[in-house]
């Protein structure tokens, strides 16, 4: 990659505007977004041949979401140290902003494609994101807690989750707190540096709360002893009369004979377990 292309990939619009309208990294970001999506989609399609389209889409969304890109940009490439920012962004912590880190990473991928071709760009994406893809494939409901919670509450007939979000702190260091309610019940809350992050954390807490309740109910039913559930056999008047006609006598049934009849005629009732939505 040429120094000129790399420099453009690292130039945020705030720096460009403060320095005479230099070219920004936004066009490279646009291109890199498509390259990243193509390589990740191809990897998921070939790596998970039995997954339906909906699950593949969830996996891809988890891999290319802003928070994931920002984490990769910071951990693998330390892009925050190299991005060129204007004084305003520099003063408000722009080097650590997830949106700037994610956009810069996409611009670097786009720049690699422009100067080195698809094969080199694909190799870069695989090096950075294959571990992310492997981890994401194990997340299950954690791929998208909000969607998973909505599916769970619909399956249980509990209603649609509603999110209430409040923010606090100065503009450059805002924190968001989300509370999720289902019906009249408050089932979870979460706090994050973005509204989306807070809602995801609240949805995770609510999902785990519901599934924990299901697991507890199932365990209680498993622990119940079916041998303790007995039916009381009361002979009817007709059966007593019939017995008298047949035998000519009506001996009082002993406790032992009643108990034997109960065990012969009434099989023990097995306990049941509710299905738990993992």
N, C-alpha and C positions, 0 to 999 in steps of 0.2 A: 504494500500500500504506500502511495506517495505521501510525503509530509503535508502537501497541500490538501489532499483529500482527508487525511486524519485531522488536520487542523479545523477543517470545516465541520467534520463530524462532532468535534468537541466545542463548537461555538454556539452557545445559547443565544437566543434572540435578544436578551437583555444586554449582553456584551456587544452584539452587533449594532444595536441602536445607539449605544453610548460611544461608538467608535466609527461614526460616519456611515452607517448603513452597510456594514460588511455582510457577505452571504451567511445565512444561518444554517443550522443543521436540520431544519425542518423537512426539506425535500428528501434528504438522506434518511431521516426518521420514517417518512412515509414509505419509502422503498424497503427499508429494513423490516418494518412491520410485516409486509407481505412475504418477504423471504423467510422470516422467522415462522410465520403461520404455515407456509408451505412445507418447510422442513419438519416442523412438529407434527403437522397433519399426516404427512407421509410416514413418519416414524410410528405414530399411533395406529394408523391404518394397517400397516404391515406387521406391527408388533403385537396387535390384539385382534386377530382375525375373527374371533367369535363375538366381540362386543358390538351391540347395536349402535345405530347412529347417535341416539341420545346420550349414551354413556361416553362415546368418543368425543362428542361436543363438550360434555362436562369436563373431561380430562384435558382437552385442549384449552378450555377457558381457564382452568386452574394453572396450567403451565405458563400461559402468556399474559396473565393478569398483571396489573401494574405493580402490585406488592412483590410478586415473584421476580419480575424483571429488576426491580430496584434492589432486591436482596442479592441477586446474581451479580449485578453491576458493582455493588459495593464489596461483596465478599471475594469474587473471582478476579475483578479487574481494577478495583479501587478507583472507579471512574470519577468519584466525587473530588478526588485530588487533582484531576486533570481538566475537568470541564471549565470552559472560559465563561465567566459570569460577569454581569454588570455589578456596579457597586450596590444597587438596591437589593438584588438577590443575594449578593455576598453577605450583606448585613443582616439578612433575615434567615440565615441558615440554609441557603439554596443548595449547598453542596450535599446536604443530607436529605433533601426533599425527594420523596419517592417518585413524584411525577418527573422531575428533572433527570434523576438517575435512570429511570425506565426509558425516557425519550432518548437520552444520550446513548444508551446501549443499543437501541434500535438503529440509531444513526450510524454507529460503528459497524453494525451488521450490514447496513446498506452500503457503507463505504467499502467494506470488504468485497461485497458483490460487484460494485462498480470497477474496482481496480484489479481484483483477483479472480472474479468469476464465481459461478454458482457452486462449483465443487469446493473451493476454499471457504466460501461463506457457509455452506452446509457443514463443513468440518468444524468451523467455529461454533455453530449452533449446537452440534452434537456434543462437543467438548463441554460446553457450558450447561446444556439443558438435559442431556441424557440422565444424569442423576436425579434431576427434578422430575422427569417423566416417571422414573422408577418409583420414586417416593409417592408421587401423586396417584399411581395405580393402586396403592395400598390404602388410600384414605377413605374409600367408601363414601359414607354420608358427608365426611369432611371436605369433599371436593367443593361443595357449595351448601353451606349450612342452611341458608335461607330457603333454597329450593327443597332441600331434604326435609326441613321442618314443615313446609307447606304441604308436601306429599304425605308426610306422616299424619298431620292433623286432618287432612282430607280423608285419609284411610280410616282414621278413628272416628270421623264424624264430629270433630271438636270445633270446627269453625276455621275461619281464615285468620292467620296471625296479623296483628297490627303493631307497628313500630312507632315509638314515641322517642324523638331524639332532641337532646339539648346540648348546646355547646358552651364552652367557657374558655377563658384565657384570651390573650392578645391575638391579633390576626395571624401573626407569624408562628404562634405556638398554640393554636387552638386544640382543645381536647373535646371529644364528642362522647356523650353517654347515651346509650340506647336501651330502652326497655321494651320487651315484646310481651303482648297480652294475647291470649287466646280465649275468646269469650270474655268473661269477667275476671279471669285469673291471670296474674302476672307470673310468667313462667321463667323469665330469664332477663339478665341485663349484661351489658358489656361496655367497655370504654376503650376508645382508640383515637388515633390522630386523624381519622377521616370518618365521615358518616357511615360509609360502606363498611369499614373495618369494625366499627362499634356495633352495627346491625348484625354482622356475621358472628361476632362474639356472643351477642344476646341470643341469636338463633341457636348457636351451639349449646348454650346453657339450657335453653328450653327443650331442645331435642333430647339432650342427655337426661333431663328431668323426667320427661314423658317415658322414655325407654327404661329408666331406672324404676319408675312406678310399675311398669309392665313386668319387669323382671322380679320385683318384690312380690307381686301378686302370684306369679307363676311359682315362685319358691314356696309361698305359703300353701298353695294347693298341693305341691309335691310332698310337703311335710305332713299333710293330713293323712291319718291312718285309715284306709278303707275298711279294715276289720272292725273299727269302732262304729261304723254306720250300720245299724241293724234295724230291721223292720219288726214291728210288734204284730204277731199273728194272733188275731182274735177270731175264734171259730164262730161262724154265723149260726143263727138259730136253725136254719134249714139243714146245715151239715150235722148239727147235734141231733136233730130229730131223725135224720137218715141213719146215723150211727146207732141210735137206739133201736130203730126198726130192724137193722141188720143183726145186731148182737143181742138184743133183748135186755141189755144193761147199759147203763150210762156211767161208766167209771169216770171219775174226775181225772183229767189229764195231769200227769206228774210234771214237775218242772223239767225233769230230764227228757221226757217225751216231747214237750213243747220246744225245748232247745234243739233237740234233734230234728224236729220238723222244720224249724227255722233254717237250720244249716243245710238241710236237704233241699228245701224248696226255694230259698232265697239266696242266690249267689252273691258273693261279696261284690259291691259296686266299686269298680276301679276309679281312681282319681283322674282328673283331666288336667291338662296343661294348656294355657293359652299360648298361641304363637307369638313370639317376641320379634318385632321388626328390628333387625340389626341396624 
